[in-house]
């Protein structure tokens, strides 16, 4: 079951619990949630979860889902999540002092194309750096 899989990651369990409680998880919390959950939920389920945030209408949730899918966003690395967390009040990462916390790649299994996309990004980045 997708929710059980997502709950294997402490941060995603925290976001799910917060949304279930009707909390505002902030713009970046919603973005992180969508970037990860898109691989575990269909559109309607993901939008339904995001719309539980009092600061996110169903229309806003659909727009965020569309943005994440159309731009092919991969789940963010821990460092990016912590960077985004500093820009809002809601704690996306419930245990930021733990170096393993909020690493979705440690606890969750994504489709192979996610790992391939990340590998291509780093290859392109290395090629760009080498040509400078």
Residue frames as a rotation matrix with the C-alpha (Angstrom) as fourth column:
UNK 1
0.580 0.815 0.000 0.00
0.815 -0.580 0.000 0.00
0.000 0.000 -1.000 0.00
UNK 2
0.155 -0.578 0.801 1.46
0.517 -0.644 -0.564 3.37
0.842 0.502 0.199 -1.02
UNK 3
0.629 0.105 0.771 0.86
-0.470 -0.738 0.484 5.10
0.620 -0.666 -0.415 2.32
UNK 4
0.942 -0.314 0.115 2.62
0.103 0.599 0.794 2.31
-0.318 -0.736 0.597 4.18
UNK 5
0.352 -0.847 0.398 5.57
0.908 0.207 -0.363 2.66
0.225 0.489 0.843 1.82
UNK 6
0.223 -0.235 0.946 5.73
0.112 -0.958 -0.265 6.44
0.968 0.165 -0.187 2.29
UNK 7
0.855 0.187 0.484 5.56
-0.428 -0.273 0.862 6.05
0.293 -0.944 -0.153 6.05
UNK 8
0.684 -0.694 -0.225 8.83
0.720 0.692 0.054 4.11
0.118 -0.199 0.973 5.94
UNK 9
-0.383 -0.769 0.511 10.50
0.600 -0.628 -0.496 7.52
0.702 0.116 0.702 5.72
UNK 10
-0.366 0.194 -0.910 10.25
0.885 -0.231 -0.405 9.55
-0.289 -0.953 -0.087 8.94
UNK 11
-0.888 0.001 -0.460 9.88
-0.074 -0.987 0.141 12.86
-0.454 0.160 0.877 7.11
UNK 12
-0.731 0.653 -0.198 7.10
-0.248 0.017 0.969 11.59
0.636 0.757 0.149 4.86
UNK 13
-0.264 0.625 -0.734 5.30
0.836 0.528 0.149 10.09
0.481 -0.574 -0.662 7.87
UNK 14
-0.587 -0.046 -0.808 5.63
0.583 -0.716 -0.383 13.49
-0.561 -0.696 0.447 9.57
UNK 15
-0.926 0.243 -0.289 4.19
-0.369 -0.745 0.555 15.28
-0.080 0.621 0.780 6.52
UNK 16
-0.524 0.766 -0.372 1.34
0.170 0.523 0.835 12.78
0.834 0.374 -0.405 6.19
UNK 17
-0.277 0.393 -0.877 0.48
0.957 0.196 -0.214 13.10
0.088 -0.899 -0.430 9.90
UNK 18
-0.760 -0.066 -0.646 0.62
0.240 -0.953 -0.185 16.89
-0.604 -0.295 0.741 9.69
UNK 19
-0.848 0.491 -0.200 -1.64
-0.397 -0.338 0.853 16.98
0.352 0.803 0.481 6.64
UNK 20
-0.389 0.714 -0.583 -4.03
0.551 0.687 0.474 14.52
0.738 -0.137 -0.660 8.29
UNK 21
-0.291 0.203 -0.935 -4.20
0.905 -0.259 -0.338 16.89
-0.311 -0.944 -0.108 11.28
UNK 22
0.644 0.628 0.437 -5.03
0.753 -0.623 -0.213 19.79
0.138 0.466 -0.874 8.96
UNK 23
0.307 -0.624 -0.719 -1.76
0.379 -0.613 0.693 21.66
-0.873 -0.485 0.049 9.49
UNK 24
0.963 -0.153 -0.222 -0.22
-0.270 -0.555 -0.787 24.14
-0.003 0.818 -0.575 7.08
UNK 25
0.589 -0.779 0.214 3.02
0.606 0.601 0.521 22.46
-0.535 -0.177 0.826 6.04
UNK 26
0.124 -0.536 -0.835 4.18
-0.240 -0.833 0.499 25.48
-0.963 0.139 -0.232 4.05
UNK 27
0.670 0.125 -0.732 4.93
-0.719 -0.138 -0.681 25.93
-0.186 0.982 -0.003 0.37
UNK 28
-0.229 -0.866 -0.444 8.15
-0.904 0.359 -0.232 23.92
0.360 0.348 -0.865 0.48
UNK 29
-0.597 0.123 0.793 6.58
-0.442 0.775 -0.452 21.20
-0.670 -0.620 -0.408 2.61
UNK 30
0.522 0.845 0.112 3.89
-0.277 0.293 -0.915 20.78
-0.806 0.447 0.387 -0.03
UNK 31
0.498 -0.409 -0.765 6.50
-0.854 -0.077 -0.515 20.82
0.151 0.909 -0.387 -2.79
UNK 32
-0.630 -0.753 0.189 8.62
-0.776 0.612 -0.148 18.15
-0.004 -0.240 -0.971 -1.07
UNK 33
-0.237 0.635 0.736 5.51
-0.291 0.676 -0.677 16.07
-0.927 -0.375 0.025 -0.40
UNK 34
0.746 0.590 -0.309 4.46
-0.431 0.074 -0.899 16.25
-0.508 0.804 0.310 -4.06
UNK 35
0.184 -0.768 -0.613 7.97
-0.953 0.013 -0.303 15.55
0.241 0.640 -0.730 -5.38
UNK 36
-0.814 -0.466 0.347 8.18
-0.556 0.797 -0.235 12.35
-0.167 -0.384 -0.908 -3.34
UNK 37
-0.301 0.788 0.537 4.54
-0.208 0.495 -0.844 11.20
-0.931 -0.366 0.015 -3.21
UNK 38
0.228 0.405 -0.885 4.11
-0.927 -0.188 -0.325 11.39
-0.298 0.895 0.333 -7.01
UNK 39
-0.488 -0.514 -0.705 5.84
-0.707 0.707 -0.025 8.01
0.511 0.487 -0.708 -7.19
UNK 40
-0.994 0.097 -0.041 3.54
0.101 0.756 -0.647 6.39
-0.032 -0.648 -0.761 -4.63
UNK 41
-0.255 0.950 -0.179 0.12
0.286 -0.103 -0.953 7.92
-0.924 -0.294 -0.245 -5.29
UNK 42
-0.227 0.271 0.935 -2.02
0.962 -0.084 0.258 8.72
0.149 0.959 -0.242 -8.27
UNK 43
-0.711 -0.104 0.696 -2.92
0.237 -0.967 0.098 12.31
0.662 0.234 0.712 -9.05
UNK 44
0.211 0.915 0.345 -6.25
-0.129 -0.324 0.937 12.36
0.969 -0.242 0.050 -7.25
UNK 45
0.649 -0.013 -0.760 -4.88
0.688 0.435 0.580 10.85
0.323 -0.900 0.291 -4.05
UNK 46
-0.426 -0.889 -0.169 -1.89
0.897 -0.390 -0.207 13.20
0.118 -0.239 0.964 -3.99
UNK 47
-0.587 0.290 0.756 -4.07
0.022 -0.928 0.373 16.25
0.810 0.236 0.538 -4.65
UNK 48
0.520 0.837 -0.170 -6.47
0.144 0.111 0.983 15.11
0.842 -0.536 -0.063 -1.92
UNK 49
0.298 -0.508 -0.808 -3.64
0.952 0.217 0.215 14.93
0.066 -0.834 0.548 0.60
UNK 50
-0.738 -0.628 0.248 -2.27
0.624 -0.774 -0.105 18.35
0.258 0.078 0.963 -0.37
UNK 51
-0.273 0.731 0.626 -5.75
-0.031 -0.657 0.754 19.89
0.962 0.186 0.202 -0.14
UNK 52
0.467 0.376 -0.800 -5.87
0.752 0.306 0.583 18.89
0.464 -0.875 -0.140 3.56
UNK 53
-0.617 -0.702 -0.355 -3.43
0.783 -0.594 -0.185 21.77
-0.081 -0.392 0.916 4.11
UNK 54
0.287 0.842 -0.456 -5.61
0.749 -0.494 -0.441 24.78
-0.597 -0.215 -0.773 5.02
UNK 55
0.096 -0.327 -0.940 -3.40
-0.312 -0.907 0.283 27.04
-0.945 0.266 -0.189 2.88
UNK 56
-0.895 -0.408 -0.178 -3.74
-0.317 0.304 0.899 24.85
-0.313 0.861 -0.401 -0.23
UNK 57
0.142 0.981 -0.133 -6.98
-0.774 0.027 -0.632 24.69
-0.617 0.193 0.763 -2.18
UNK 58
0.382 0.055 0.923 -7.73
0.332 0.924 -0.192 21.78
-0.863 0.379 0.334 -4.47
UNK 59
0.987 -0.023 0.160 -6.98
0.138 -0.389 -0.911 24.09
0.084 0.921 -0.381 -7.40
UNK 60
0.479 -0.865 0.152 -3.60
-0.878 -0.469 0.098 24.99
-0.013 -0.180 -0.983 -5.88
UNK 61
0.092 -0.408 0.908 -2.88
-0.383 0.827 0.411 21.31
-0.919 -0.386 -0.080 -5.24
UNK 62
0.723 0.226 0.653 -3.69
0.473 0.527 -0.706 20.43
-0.504 0.819 0.274 -8.87
UNK 63
0.909 -0.416 0.005 -1.42
-0.307 -0.679 -0.666 23.23
0.281 0.604 -0.746 -10.09
UNK 64
0.204 -0.868 0.452 1.44
-0.904 0.010 0.427 22.04
-0.375 -0.496 -0.783 -7.87
UNK 65
0.267 -0.042 0.963 0.97
0.085 0.996 0.020 18.46
-0.960 0.076 0.269 -9.03
UNK 66
0.927 0.146 0.345 0.98
0.349 -0.003 -0.937 19.63
-0.136 0.989 -0.053 -12.65
UNK 67
0.682 -0.731 0.018 4.17
-0.715 -0.672 -0.196 21.63
0.156 0.121 -0.980 -12.09
UNK 68
0.059 -0.670 0.740 5.96
-0.670 0.523 0.527 18.69
-0.740 -0.528 -0.418 -10.47
UNK 69
0.370 0.146 0.917 4.93
0.365 0.885 -0.288 16.26
-0.854 0.442 0.274 -13.21
UNK 70
0.978 0.087 0.190 5.51
0.208 -0.320 -0.924 18.57
-0.020 0.943 -0.331 -16.18
UNK 71
0.565 -0.822 0.079 9.00
-0.794 -0.567 -0.218 19.55
0.224 0.061 -0.973 -15.02
UNK 72
0.564 -0.307 -0.766 9.96
0.038 0.937 -0.347 15.98
0.825 0.166 0.541 -14.18
UNK 73
0.178 -0.493 0.851 11.07
-0.889 -0.451 -0.075 16.82
0.421 -0.744 -0.519 -10.64
UNK 74
-0.087 -0.311 -0.946 12.97
0.234 0.917 -0.323 14.08
0.968 -0.250 -0.007 -8.86
UNK 75
0.823 0.337 -0.456 12.65
0.495 -0.033 0.868 13.74
0.278 -0.941 -0.194 -5.09
UNK 76
0.619 -0.592 0.517 14.91
-0.467 -0.806 -0.364 16.32
0.632 -0.016 -0.775 -3.45
UNK 77
-0.131 -0.775 -0.618 18.12
0.430 0.517 -0.740 15.50
0.893 -0.363 0.266 -1.64
UNK 78
0.293 0.203 -0.934 18.33
0.953 0.017 0.303 16.03
0.077 -0.979 -0.189 2.13
UNK 79
-0.645 -0.653 -0.397 20.44
0.677 -0.729 0.099 19.17
-0.354 -0.205 0.912 1.71
UNK 80
-0.784 0.431 0.448 17.80
0.100 -0.624 0.775 20.78
0.613 0.652 0.446 -0.52
UNK 81
0.222 0.901 -0.373 15.02
0.599 0.176 0.781 19.91
0.769 -0.397 -0.501 1.94
UNK 82
0.081 -0.265 -0.961 16.96
0.958 -0.245 0.148 21.52
-0.275 -0.933 0.234 4.79
UNK 83
-0.914 -0.396 0.091 17.63
0.402 -0.845 0.352 24.59
-0.062 0.358 0.932 2.64
UNK 84
-0.418 0.844 0.336 13.94
0.124 -0.314 0.941 24.95
0.900 0.435 0.026 1.87
UNK 85
0.247 0.519 -0.818 13.02
0.866 0.260 0.427 24.34
0.434 -0.814 -0.385 5.50
UNK 86
-0.525 -0.538 -0.660 15.05
0.778 -0.617 -0.116 27.40
-0.345 -0.575 0.742 6.52
UNK 87
-0.961 0.152 0.232 12.77
0.018 -0.801 0.599 29.49
0.277 0.579 0.767 4.29
UNK 88
-0.030 0.996 0.078 9.55
-0.258 -0.083 0.963 28.66
0.966 0.008 0.260 6.13
UNK 89
-0.126 0.062 0.990 8.18
-0.973 -0.201 -0.111 28.15
0.192 -0.978 0.086 9.64
UNK 90
0.825 0.523 0.216 6.93
-0.554 0.822 0.127 24.57
-0.111 -0.225 0.968 9.33
UNK 91
-0.170 -0.932 0.320 9.65
-0.789 0.323 0.522 21.96
-0.590 -0.164 -0.790 10.03
UNK 92
0.465 0.295 -0.835 9.70
-0.817 0.507 -0.276 19.72
0.342 0.810 0.477 6.95
UNK 93
-0.091 -0.618 -0.781 12.44
0.004 0.784 -0.621 17.57
0.996 -0.060 -0.069 8.46
UNK 94
0.809 0.565 0.160 11.36
-0.134 -0.088 0.987 16.62
0.572 -0.820 0.005 12.00
UNK 95
0.810 -0.584 -0.048 14.88
0.272 0.303 0.914 15.64
-0.520 -0.753 0.404 13.08
UNK 96
0.925 -0.380 0.003 17.38
-0.170 -0.419 -0.892 17.82
0.340 0.825 -0.452 11.15
UNK 97
0.331 -0.848 0.414 20.27
-0.921 -0.196 0.337 17.03
-0.204 -0.493 -0.846 13.52
UNK 98
0.295 -0.173 0.940 20.25
0.015 0.984 0.177 13.38
-0.955 -0.039 0.293 12.46
UNK 99
-0.464 -0.575 -0.674 22.45
-0.620 -0.332 0.710 13.14
-0.633 0.747 -0.203 9.34
UNK 100
-0.952 0.156 0.262 20.30
0.279 0.793 0.541 10.27
-0.123 0.588 -0.799 8.02
UNK 101
-0.179 0.952 -0.247 17.00
0.470 -0.138 -0.872 12.08
-0.864 -0.272 -0.423 8.57
UNK 102
0.479 0.581 -0.657 15.04
-0.255 -0.625 -0.738 13.30
-0.840 0.522 -0.151 5.56
UNK 103
-0.645 -0.631 -0.431 17.01
-0.668 0.193 0.718 11.22
-0.370 0.751 -0.546 3.09
UNK 104
0.393 0.918 0.045 14.17
-0.754 0.350 -0.556 9.75
-0.527 0.185 0.830 1.07
UNK 105
0.325 -0.344 -0.881 16.62
-0.750 0.473 -0.462 7.76
0.575 0.811 -0.104 -1.03
UNK 106
-0.749 -0.618 0.239 17.70
-0.619 0.523 -0.586 5.81
0.237 -0.587 -0.774 2.05
UNK 107
-0.661 0.540 0.520 14.22
-0.292 0.453 -0.842 4.63
-0.691 -0.709 -0.142 3.06
UNK 108
0.415 0.907 -0.072 12.15
-0.325 0.073 -0.943 4.58
-0.850 0.414 0.325 -0.12
UNK 109
-0.537 -0.505 0.676 12.50
0.446 0.510 0.735 2.80
-0.716 0.696 -0.048 -3.44
UNK 110
0.114 0.507 -0.855 11.75
-0.519 -0.704 -0.486 4.86
-0.847 0.498 0.183 -6.52
UNK 111
0.919 0.221 0.327 11.30
0.160 0.549 -0.820 3.73
-0.361 0.806 0.469 -10.13
UNK 112
0.162 -0.934 0.319 14.55
0.857 0.293 0.423 3.13
-0.488 0.205 0.848 -12.02
UNK 113
0.250 -0.044 0.967 13.98
0.781 -0.581 -0.228 6.20
0.572 0.813 -0.111 -14.20
UNK 114
0.992 0.058 0.110 14.39
-0.023 -0.787 0.617 8.45
0.122 -0.615 -0.779 -11.14
UNK 115
0.498 -0.866 0.054 17.87
0.196 0.173 0.965 7.11
-0.845 -0.470 0.255 -10.50
UNK 116
0.015 -0.453 0.891 18.70
0.985 0.161 0.065 7.31
-0.173 0.877 0.449 -14.23
UNK 117
0.683 0.321 0.656 17.52
0.469 -0.881 -0.056 10.94
0.560 0.346 -0.752 -14.37
UNK 118
0.924 -0.378 -0.053 19.70
-0.153 -0.495 0.855 11.83
-0.350 -0.782 -0.515 -11.39
UNK 119
0.200 -0.887 0.416 22.69
0.562 0.451 0.693 10.07
-0.803 0.095 0.588 -12.94
UNK 120
0.180 -0.066 0.981 22.20
0.949 -0.250 -0.191 11.94
0.258 0.966 0.018 -16.22
UNK 121
0.948 0.196 0.250 22.00
0.122 -0.952 0.282 15.24
0.294 -0.237 -0.926 -14.33
UNK 122
0.678 -0.735 -0.027 25.32
-0.119 -0.145 0.982 14.63
-0.725 -0.663 -0.186 -12.58
UNK 123
0.038 -0.646 0.762 26.96
0.855 0.416 0.310 13.45
-0.518 0.640 0.568 -15.81
UNK 124
0.472 0.224 0.853 25.80
0.719 -0.658 -0.225 16.62
0.510 0.719 -0.472 -17.56
UNK 125
0.993 -0.109 0.042 26.98
-0.111 -0.770 0.629 18.74
-0.036 -0.629 -0.776 -14.64
UNK 126
0.362 -0.913 0.187 30.40
0.263 0.293 0.919 17.06
-0.894 -0.284 0.346 -14.70
UNK 127
0.050 -0.303 0.952 30.66
0.994 0.104 -0.018 17.54
-0.094 0.947 0.307 -18.47
UNK 128
0.775 0.308 0.552 29.74
0.386 -0.922 -0.027 21.23
0.500 0.234 -0.834 -18.10
UNK 129
0.870 -0.489 -0.061 32.36
-0.173 -0.420 0.891 21.73
-0.461 -0.764 -0.450 -15.38
UNK 130
0.177 -0.846 0.503 35.04
0.588 0.501 0.635 19.98
-0.789 0.183 0.587 -17.42
UNK 131
0.158 -0.070 0.985 34.42
0.965 -0.199 -0.169 22.20
0.208 0.977 0.036 -20.46
UNK 132
0.973 0.232 0.007 34.79
0.222 -0.941 0.256 25.46
0.066 -0.247 -0.967 -18.50
